Amino acid sequence: MFDVVWKNIIFNKGKTFVTKSNIEFKYKVKGNDIIPYRTNYPLNKNDFKKAYNLLPLDGPGKINNIVRGPAYV
């Protein structure tokens, strides 16, 4: 269920993650937006839900035209 995934995303804010290309990043949460520290632009909860509904994915290239910030989503 996506609600569990979203709660985990919120719970893990401020922790260090890596993209598929091994770039470290952290994020903060503002309402229904995730804001990566490296970019400072919001990624909306709906983008994460769209990607979730397409799982499994091989990588961010599969969702380039579907969501904003695919490397972070």
C-alpha positions as CSV (number, residue, x, y, z in Angstrom):
1,M,0.0,0.0,0.0
2,F,1.3,3.4,-0.9
3,D,0.2,4.9,2.4
4,V,2.8,2.8,4.2
5,V,5.5,3.8,1.7
6,W,4.6,7.5,2.1
7,K,4.8,7.2,5.9
8,N,8.3,5.7,5.5
9,I,9.3,8.5,3.2
10,I,8.3,11.0,5.9
11,F,9.9,9.0,8.7
12,N,13.2,8.9,6.9
13,K,13.5,12.7,6.1
14,G,17.0,14.1,6.8
15,K,18.7,10.7,6.4
16,T,21.3,10.2,3.6
17,F,20.3,8.2,0.5
18,V,22.0,7.6,-2.8
19,T,20.6,7.7,-6.3
20,K,21.1,4.9,-8.8
21,S,24.2,6.7,-10.0
22,N,25.5,6.7,-6.5
23,I,25.0,10.5,-5.7
24,E,24.2,11.1,-2.1
25,F,21.2,13.2,-1.1
26,K,18.9,14.1,1.8
27,Y,15.4,15.6,1.7
28,K,13.0,17.5,3.8
29,V,9.2,17.3,3.9
30,K,6.9,20.3,3.5
31,G,3.3,19.4,3.4
32,N,2.8,16.8,0.5
33,D,6.2,17.7,-1.0
34,I,9.6,16.2,-0.7
35,I,12.4,18.7,-1.2
36,P,15.9,17.2,-1.9
37,Y,18.6,19.3,-0.4
38,R,20.7,19.2,-3.6
39,T,18.0,20.7,-5.8
40,N,15.6,22.7,-3.6
41,Y,12.6,22.0,-5.8
42,P,9.5,20.2,-4.6
43,L,8.6,16.6,-5.6
44,N,4.9,16.1,-4.9
45,K,3.4,13.1,-3.2
46,N,1.5,12.3,-6.4
47,D,4.8,11.8,-8.3
48,F,5.8,9.1,-5.8
49,K,2.4,7.5,-6.1
50,K,2.6,7.4,-9.9
51,A,6.0,5.7,-9.7
52,Y,4.7,3.3,-7.0
53,N,1.9,2.2,-9.3
54,L,4.4,1.3,-12.0
55,L,6.6,-0.9,-9.8
56,P,8.8,-2.8,-10.4
57,L,11.1,-0.4,-12.2
58,D,14.6,-0.9,-13.6
59,G,15.6,2.7,-12.9
60,P,14.7,6.3,-13.2
61,G,14.8,6.3,-17.0
62,K,11.5,4.4,-17.0
63,I,9.7,7.4,-15.3
64,N,11.5,10.3,-16.9
65,N,8.4,11.6,-18.7
66,I,6.0,10.7,-15.9
67,V,7.3,12.3,-12.7
68,R,9.4,15.3,-11.7
69,G,12.8,14.4,-10.3
70,P,12.9,10.8,-11.3
71,A,16.3,10.1,-9.9
72,Y,15.0,11.1,-6.4
73,V,11.6,9.4,-6.7
